[in-house]
């Protein structure tokens, strides 16, 4: 019986150059699910970017969605996207509060 590998289809929605496109990666980590955020190399320079898993496929090397000898690997699984959005909202709120304080100080002058 041939070994099965975990392949994931990743989208990089924050990058306008590749938004809407799907790229296949080999995922060496357990727990890869649709909607999970990942860090993966992208492009010919293999710059690490944050993406989102859109599909998971377990298959033998001969049935890989991309040639197994050329496929890139996921570097890191991140927290759930929803949790990241909440963190971003908290950061935005903190930044807004700092801006409001600066504006209030200028008004007091």
C-alpha positions as CSV (number, residue, x, y, z in Angstrom):
1,X,0.0,0.0,0.0
2,X,1.4,3.4,-1.1
3,X,1.9,6.2,1.5
4,X,-0.8,8.9,1.5
5,X,0.3,12.6,1.7
6,X,-1.7,15.6,2.8
7,X,-2.1,18.2,0.1
8,X,-3.8,21.5,0.7
9,X,-5.1,24.1,-1.8
10,X,-4.2,27.5,-0.5
11,X,-5.5,31.0,-1.5
12,X,-3.7,34.2,-0.6
13,X,-6.6,36.7,-0.4
14,X,-4.5,39.6,1.0
15,X,-2.1,39.6,-2.0
16,X,-3.8,41.5,-4.9
17,X,-1.4,39.8,-7.4
18,X,-2.7,36.3,-6.7
19,X,-6.0,36.9,-5.0
20,X,-8.6,34.4,-6.2
21,X,-6.0,31.9,-7.4
22,X,-5.4,28.5,-5.7
23,X,-2.0,26.9,-5.1
24,X,-1.3,23.3,-4.0
25,X,1.1,22.5,-1.2
26,X,2.3,19.5,0.7
27,X,1.3,19.8,4.3
28,X,3.5,18.0,6.8
29,X,1.3,19.1,9.8
30,X,-1.6,17.3,11.4
31,X,-4.8,19.2,11.8
32,X,-4.9,20.9,8.4
33,X,-8.6,21.9,7.7
34,X,-10.4,24.2,5.3
35,X,-10.4,27.7,6.7
36,X,-7.1,27.3,8.6
37,X,-4.6,30.1,8.1
38,X,-1.1,29.0,7.0
39,X,2.3,30.5,6.2
40,X,3.6,29.2,2.9
41,X,6.3,30.1,0.3
42,X,4.9,31.9,-2.8
43,X,6.4,32.8,-6.1
44,X,9.8,32.0,-7.6
45,X,11.5,33.8,-4.7
46,X,9.6,31.7,-2.2
47,X,8.6,34.7,0.0
48,X,6.6,33.6,2.9
49,X,3.0,34.8,2.9
50,X,-0.1,34.1,4.9
51,X,-2.8,32.2,3.1
52,X,-6.0,30.2,3.8
53,X,-6.6,26.5,3.2
54,X,-9.5,26.1,0.8
55,X,-9.3,22.3,0.3
56,X,-7.6,19.3,1.8
57,X,-6.7,16.2,-0.2
58,X,-5.1,12.9,1.0
59,X,-3.6,11.0,-1.9
60,X,-0.7,8.9,-3.0
61,X,2.3,10.6,-4.7
62,X,1.2,9.3,-8.1
63,X,-2.2,11.0,-7.6
64,X,-0.8,14.3,-6.4
65,X,-2.6,17.5,-7.6
66,X,0.8,18.9,-8.6
67,X,4.1,17.1,-9.4
68,X,5.4,15.7,-6.1
69,X,9.0,16.5,-7.0
70,X,8.2,20.2,-7.5
71,X,5.5,20.9,-4.9
72,X,6.3,23.3,-2.1
73,X,5.5,22.7,1.6
74,X,3.5,24.6,4.1
75,X,5.8,26.2,6.7
76,X,3.3,26.8,9.5
77,X,-0.3,26.3,10.5
78,X,-1.7,29.4,12.2
79,X,-4.7,30.0,14.4
80,X,-8.2,29.9,13.0
81,X,-8.9,32.9,10.6
82,X,-11.8,34.0,12.8
83,X,-9.6,34.3,15.8
84,X,-7.1,36.3,13.7
85,X,-9.8,38.7,12.6
86,X,-10.8,39.3,16.2
87,X,-7.1,40.0,17.1
88,X,-7.0,42.5,14.1
89,X,-10.1,44.2,15.4
90,X,-8.6,44.6,18.9
91,X,-5.4,46.1,17.3
92,X,-7.5,48.4,15.2
93,X,-9.5,49.5,18.3
94,X,-6.3,50.2,20.2
95,X,-4.9,52.2,17.4
96,X,-8.2,54.2,17.1
97,X,-8.0,54.9,20.9
98,X,-4.4,56.2,20.6
99,X,-5.4,58.4,17.7
100,X,-8.4,59.8,19.6
101,X,-6.1,60.6,22.6
102,X,-3.7,62.4,20.4
103,X,-6.5,64.4,18.8
104,X,-7.9,65.3,22.3
105,X,-4.5,66.5,23.4
106,X,-4.2,68.8,20.3
107,X,-7.7,70.2,21.0
108,X,-6.7,71.0,24.7
109,X,-3.9,73.3,23.5
